[in-house]
Amino acid sequence: LIEFRITFKDVLGALARAAAVLAENGVDLLSSESRTLRRGESAEWFAIADVSRCKCKLEELKQKILKEGAVEVVEYRSFLY
């Protein structure tokens, strides 16, 4: 399991585009939470995901998410429960 922290511009559809990249690459979201940091400026999304079926390496996945335009930062780490 991986925990993602994704920071993006607070614009319509930004989170959906990032989520679509994860889905297209075989990432299964188990839990997620998002919040606006500054209305109209920035927001963040935390997601716990199963990446066992991911179609690419995590660094490549990170770059794909960043290419979505509204995403500013993608961080990930192993999630131990």
Buried (B, 14 or more C-beta within 10 A) or exposed (E): BBBBEBBBBBBEEBBEBBBEBBEEBBBBEEEBEBEEEEEEEBBBBBBBBBBEEBEBEBEEBBEBBBEBEBBBEBEBEEBEE
